[in-house]
């Protein structure tokens, strides 16, 4: 009875497909999550780059404030500009929720 059962190869494709389907679906899910994480990272990096450029552009309020300062210190106008630009760029995507962030623009030298 069991001799014929173990030597019978019909149905092997179905069994192997069922066994391998779980890891294949898992790998596909991980690939989708990784793709989404990389997209979010890219979006946030672009927002940070835009905020940095906005804070120190020649016509920004932060540069005007820095030119008027006699000593080193934080540039509140540049910080406000950077926060506005970052939020504007970061909220363009609905793939994530931004909980908090910090901006610091300091004049040295």
C-alpha positions as CSV (number, residue, x, y, z in Angstrom):
1,X,0.0,0.0,0.0
2,X,2.7,2.6,1.0
3,X,5.1,1.3,-1.6
4,X,2.9,2.6,-4.4
5,X,2.2,5.8,-2.5
6,X,5.8,6.8,-2.1
7,X,6.9,5.9,-5.6
8,X,4.0,7.7,-7.3
9,X,5.2,11.0,-8.9
10,X,1.9,12.3,-10.2
11,X,0.8,15.5,-8.5
12,X,4.4,16.6,-7.6
13,X,4.0,19.8,-9.5
14,X,0.9,20.8,-7.4
15,X,2.6,20.0,-4.1
16,X,5.8,21.9,-5.0
17,X,3.9,24.8,-6.3
18,X,1.9,25.0,-3.1
19,X,5.1,24.8,-1.0
20,X,7.0,27.4,-3.1
21,X,4.1,29.8,-3.4
22,X,4.4,31.1,0.2
23,X,8.1,32.2,0.0
24,X,7.5,33.7,-3.5
25,X,4.6,35.8,-2.3
26,X,6.7,36.8,0.8
27,X,9.6,37.9,-1.4
28,X,7.2,39.9,-3.6
29,X,5.8,41.6,-0.5
30,X,9.3,42.5,0.8
31,X,10.2,43.9,-2.6
32,X,7.1,46.1,-2.6
33,X,7.8,47.4,0.9
34,X,11.5,48.1,0.0
35,X,10.4,49.9,-3.1
36,X,8.0,52.1,-1.1
37,X,10.6,52.8,1.5
38,X,13.2,53.9,-1.1
39,X,10.6,56.1,-2.7
40,X,9.8,57.8,0.6
41,X,13.5,58.2,1.4
42,X,14.0,59.8,-2.0
43,X,11.1,62.2,-1.5
44,X,12.2,63.2,1.9
45,X,15.8,63.7,0.7
46,X,14.6,65.9,-2.1
47,X,12.5,67.9,0.4
48,X,15.5,68.4,2.7
49,X,17.7,69.5,-0.3
50,X,15.0,72.0,-1.4
51,X,14.7,73.3,2.2
52,X,18.5,73.7,2.5
53,X,18.7,75.6,-0.7
54,X,15.7,77.8,0.2
55,X,17.3,78.7,3.5
56,X,20.6,79.9,2.0
57,X,19.6,81.4,-1.4
58,X,20.9,84.9,-2.1
59,X,17.4,86.5,-1.9
60,X,16.2,84.7,1.2
61,X,15.4,86.4,4.5
62,X,17.9,84.1,6.2
63,X,20.8,85.5,4.2
64,X,19.7,89.1,4.8
65,X,19.5,88.3,8.6
66,X,23.0,86.7,8.5
67,X,24.5,89.7,6.8
68,X,23.1,92.0,9.5
69,X,24.4,89.8,12.4
70,X,27.6,90.8,14.1
71,X,28.3,87.4,15.7
72,X,27.5,83.8,15.1
73,X,24.1,82.3,15.9
74,X,20.9,80.8,14.7
75,X,19.0,82.3,11.8
76,X,15.4,82.3,12.7
77,X,14.2,83.6,9.3
78,X,16.2,80.9,7.5
79,X,14.8,78.2,9.8
80,X,11.2,79.4,9.1
81,X,11.8,79.4,5.4
82,X,13.4,75.9,5.5
83,X,10.5,74.5,7.5
84,X,7.9,75.9,5.1
85,X,9.7,74.5,2.0
86,X,10.3,71.1,3.6
87,X,6.7,70.7,4.6
88,X,5.6,71.9,1.2
89,X,7.7,69.2,-0.5
90,X,7.2,66.4,2.1
91,X,3.4,66.6,2.1
92,X,3.1,66.1,-1.6
93,X,3.1,62.3,-1.1
94,X,0.5,60.4,0.9
95,X,2.7,57.3,1.3
96,X,3.8,58.3,4.8
97,X,2.9,60.5,7.8
98,X,5.5,63.0,8.9
99,X,5.4,63.0,12.7
100,X,8.1,65.5,13.5
101,X,11.3,67.1,12.1
102,X,13.9,69.6,13.2
103,X,15.7,72.3,11.2
104,X,18.7,74.2,12.3
105,X,20.4,77.0,10.4
106,X,23.4,78.6,12.1
107,X,25.8,81.3,11.0
108,X,29.4,80.6,11.8
109,X,32.5,82.5,10.9
